[in-house]
Amino acid sequence: MRGEALHVTKQPVVTVLFNDKIAKEVQEMKKSELILKSGAGLVFLICVLCTVLFVSYGSFDYNLAWVYLFVFAFSVVWITVYLFLFDKHLLKSRLAAGPVAETRTIQKVIQSVAGLAFIGLFLISALDYKNKWSNVSLEISYAADIICALSFVLLYYVFKQNTFLSATIEVQEKQQVVSTGLYGVVRHPMYTGALVLLLFTPVALGSYYGLFLLPILIAVIVYRAIDEERELKQNLMGYQEYCKKVKYRLIPFIF
């Protein structure tokens, strides 16, 4: 009995090359979109900070603000470029941030309060420096700028060590527990870096009164860390064991 011959249809070389070209074009479009969105987000944030600082101060002659904005913008651009080159997945997940991106009402409220307190910190600091309510020496302000820059270095290493740092509280597909590096010291090193940045931002802007809003921001970060852990313990394998191994959330030997 004669068997049927297997007929294999080969795809023309021209078609294969065309499909590869389309795939590359789609990939380039995604890269361009990622650059556009991340760039637009950075420009928007800097514009908001500039507006709050210079309108509150009433002039562009706010030299401490210019120094701080340079440190802030340079650091954020540096981290963004790194993520674009080496971890596009993380960069994309960080773009969906803020109250709108959150899925639960409580986190929408928390993020809204955090956003208002963050803007208020810059507003009060500018008014303080304008009206000379505080007496912060230039040396102390410049030292605070250096510490703010170092907090961004800390954040850079956090992003480098954990590719699952979504801007919202969620467990991502194929997410794994990170327990080495900075995550072997505290469970939320990103929040630690954010706290250092927030603590020294008013001082860098020549203000002590801006620190009055810090308790609100600390409360938001602490609550968010606890809420995030509740989600991870329920849905991320190995996270409960990790919490037993690394005892402190934000500050070694304290909390």
N, C-alpha and C positions, 0 to 999 in steps of 0.2 A: 504494500500500500504506500502510495506516494504522499509524503508529508507536504504541508503547505510551507512555502518559503516565507521567512520573516522579512517583512518589508519595512525598512527604516528610512524615514524621510529626513534628509539632512537640511538644516537651515542654511540658506545661502550666506556666504561670508559677508556680503554687503548688508544683509539684514541684521546680522550679529553686530557688525560695527555700528550700524545705525542705532540699534537698541542700546549699546554701550554709551554712545554719544548722548542719547536722551537721558539715560540714567545719570551720567556725569552732569548734564545740564540741570537736572532736578536737584542733585546734590549741591551744586553751586548756588541754586536758587535758595535752598534751605540755609546755606551758609550766609548768603547775603541777607536773608530775612533775620537770621540770628544776630548778625552785626547791627542791622538797622534797629531791631528791638532793644538790644542791650545798650546801644549808643543813645537812642532816644530816651531810655529810662535814666541813664546817667545825666544827660543834658537837662532833663526835666528836674531831677533832684538838685543839681547844682543851681539851676535857675530859681528854684523854690528857696534854697538856703540863701542865695544872694539877695533875693527880694526881701526875705524876712530880716536879714542882718542889716542891709544898707537902708531900707525904708525905716526900720526901727531906730537906727543910728541917725538917720536924717542926712547922710552924706556918704560919698564913696571914699572919704578920707579916714577909713577905719582900717588902719594898717594891720592890726592883729587879725582882723577878719580875713584879709587877703592872704596872710601867711597860713592861717588855718585852712582856708579853702584850697590853697595850693597843695598842702599836705593831704587833705581829704581827697581831692580830685585825682591827684597823682597816684595815690594808693589804690583807689577804686579802679582806675584805668589799668594799673599794673595787674591787679587780681583778675579783672575781666579779660585782659589779653591772654593771661596764662590759661584761664578756663577755656577760652575760645580755641587755643592751640592744642591743649592737652586733655580737656574734659568738657566737651560740648554738651554732653548729657546733663552735667551738673549746672552749667551755665543756663541751659534751657529751663531746668527745674527751678532755678532761682529767679527767673523772670516773672513767674506767677506768684506774686507776693501781695501782702496787704489784706484789708478786710474783705474785699471782693473775692479774693482767691480762696478764702477759708470756706469750709463746708458746713461748719457748726456755728450756731448763733453766738454762743459764748465766746468763741474765738474771734468772731467778727467784731464783737463789742470790745474785747481785749485789745485787738489790733487797732481799733479806732482810737481808744484811749491812749495807747502807746504812741500813735502818730501825732495826736494833739499835744501830748506831753513833750515829744521830741521837738516839735516846732516851737512850743512854748519855751523850751530850754534855750534855744537860739534867740528868741525874741527878748526874753528877760535879760539874757547876757548882754545883748546889744544896748538895751535901755540902761542897764547898770553901768556899762562902760561910758555911755554918753553922759550920764548924770553924775558919774563919779561916786556912786554909792559904795563901791568897794575900793580897796587900795591894793591892787595886785601889781607887783613890780614887773617890768618887762622881762627880767631874768626868769621869774617864775612862770610867766606866760610862755616864753620860748621853751622852757624845760617841759611844760605841759604839752607843747606841740611835739616834742621828741617822743614823749610817752604815747601820745596819740598815734604817731607813726609806728611805734613799736607794737601797739595793739593791732594795727593792720598787718604787721609781720606775723603776729600770732594767728590772725584770721587766715592769712595766706596758707600757713602750715595746716590749719584745720581743714581748709578746702582741699589741700593736697592729699590729706590722709583719709578723707571720707567723701566719696563720690555720691553718697546718698543723702546729702544735706539739702533736702527740699525746703522751700520757703514756707510750706504749709505742713501741718502735722498729719503725716500719713506714713504708711509702710509701702515702699515701692516694690515692684516686681523684682525678684532675685536679690532683694536687699539682704545684707549680712551684717552681723554685729562687728563693729570696729572696736578693738580693745587694746590696741598698741599705740605707741607714740603719746600724743597729748591725751588720747582717750584712755590711757592707762593711768593718768593722773586724776582727771575729773571726767564726769560723764557728759558734760555739755561745755566743752572748751570754746565753742563759738559764742555762747552766751557770756562766758568769762571775758573773752576779748571785747564783746560789745559793752559790758559793764565798765571795763577799763577806759574804753573810748568815751563813753558817756560821762564818766566821773571827771575826766580831765578836759573835756571840751569847754565847759564854761570858763575854767581857769585859763585855757589857751586864748579865750576871747576877752580876757581881762576882767572876769567877773567871779564873785563868790555867790551872789544871789541866784545865779542860774542853777546852783546846786539844790535849791529848794524843791525843784521838780524831780530830783533824782529818786526820792523814795517811791514815787509813783512808777517810774520806769523800772526800778528794782523789783517792786511788787509784781509788775507785769511779767518780767523775765522769770522770776521765781515761780509764779503760777503756771506760766507756759512750760517751763521745764518739768514741773510735776505732772501737768496734764499730758505732755508728750510722753513721759515715762509710762503713764497709765496705758496709753495706746500701744506703745512698743512692747510692754510686758504681756499684753493680751495677744498681739498679732505678729511679733517678731521672735522667731525661735532663738533661744539662747540669751535673750536680753535679761531675763530674771537672774540667771547665773552671773551675767556680767555685772549687774547691780550689786550682787553679793561680793564680787571680787573688787570692784572699784566703788568705794563707799561714799565718796563726796561728789556732789553735783556740780558745784561752781567754784568753790574755794577750798583747797586742800586743808584738812584738819578743822575746818569751820562749818561748811555746809556743802 
